[in-house]
């Protein structure tokens, strides 16, 4: 096998491994969300994208499907300001409280 072919195969495999990783949510249905505050409301079609953004930012966030087709988003109080900023920058409805 040629060196170029080995490099190409290694590059493709490396890309697949890094791009196919599943990110774990920081908040699950078992998370104690007592005291969490609602920061935004987003359409259902944006939930997966915004979950990834929150995970990337290190902010535990709960997207409540009971509000379908618009999901209320809650976060721990210490993340309120940063979460509001993130949602606002992306054009979503941010709670004023």
C-alpha positions as CSV (number, residue, x, y, z in Angstrom):
1,X,0.0,0.0,0.0
2,X,1.4,3.4,-1.0
3,X,2.2,6.0,1.6
4,X,-0.3,8.5,0.1
5,X,-3.1,5.9,0.3
6,X,-2.3,5.2,4.0
7,X,-2.4,8.9,4.8
8,X,-5.7,9.3,3.0
9,X,-7.2,6.3,4.8
10,X,-5.9,7.5,8.2
11,X,-7.3,11.0,7.6
12,X,-10.8,9.7,6.6
13,X,-10.9,7.4,9.6
14,X,-9.8,10.2,11.9
15,X,-12.5,12.5,10.5
16,X,-15.1,9.8,11.0
17,X,-14.2,9.2,14.6
18,X,-14.2,12.8,15.6
19,X,-17.3,13.8,13.6
20,X,-19.4,10.8,14.6
21,X,-18.9,11.1,18.4
22,X,-22.2,11.4,20.3
23,X,-22.2,14.2,22.8
24,X,-23.7,13.5,26.1
25,X,-26.4,15.9,27.5
26,X,-25.5,17.8,30.6
27,X,-29.1,17.5,31.9
28,X,-31.3,14.5,31.7
29,X,-34.8,13.6,32.8
30,X,-33.3,12.4,36.1
31,X,-31.5,15.7,36.8
32,X,-32.8,17.6,39.8
33,X,-34.0,20.8,38.2
34,X,-35.4,22.4,41.3
35,X,-34.7,26.1,41.2
36,X,-33.8,26.2,37.5
37,X,-35.0,29.3,35.6
38,X,-36.6,29.6,32.2
39,X,-34.3,31.6,29.9
40,X,-35.9,31.2,26.4
41,X,-38.5,29.5,24.3
42,X,-37.4,27.9,21.0
43,X,-39.2,26.1,18.2
44,X,-39.0,22.3,18.1
45,X,-36.9,22.3,14.9
46,X,-34.1,24.1,16.8
47,X,-33.9,21.9,19.8
48,X,-31.1,19.5,18.6
49,X,-28.9,22.4,17.4
50,X,-29.3,24.4,20.6
51,X,-28.7,21.3,22.7
52,X,-25.4,20.9,21.0
53,X,-24.6,24.6,21.5
54,X,-25.4,24.4,25.3
55,X,-23.3,21.2,25.6
56,X,-20.4,23.0,23.8
57,X,-20.7,26.0,26.1
58,X,-20.8,23.7,29.2
59,X,-24.3,24.9,30.2
60,X,-26.7,22.3,31.6
61,X,-30.1,23.0,29.9
62,X,-33.5,21.4,29.9
63,X,-35.6,21.6,26.8
64,X,-39.2,20.9,27.9
65,X,-41.1,19.0,25.2
66,X,-44.4,19.7,27.1
67,X,-44.6,23.1,25.4
68,X,-44.4,21.6,21.9
69,X,-44.1,23.1,19.2
70,X,-42.2,25.7,21.3
71,X,-39.8,24.3,23.9
72,X,-39.3,26.3,27.1
73,X,-35.6,26.1,28.0
74,X,-34.5,26.1,31.7
75,X,-31.0,26.3,33.2
76,X,-29.5,26.6,36.6
77,X,-29.6,30.2,37.9
78,X,-25.8,30.6,37.7
79,X,-25.9,30.1,33.9
80,X,-28.9,32.4,33.3
81,X,-27.1,35.4,31.9
82,X,-24.8,33.5,29.6
83,X,-27.7,31.3,28.3
84,X,-29.9,34.3,27.6
85,X,-27.0,35.9,25.7
86,X,-26.5,32.8,23.6
87,X,-30.2,32.5,22.7
88,X,-30.6,36.2,22.1
89,X,-27.6,36.2,19.7
90,X,-29.3,33.5,17.7
91,X,-32.6,35.3,17.5
92,X,-34.7,33.3,19.8
93,X,-37.3,34.6,22.2
94,X,-35.5,35.3,25.5
95,X,-37.5,35.7,28.8
96,X,-37.2,39.1,30.3
97,X,-37.2,38.0,33.9
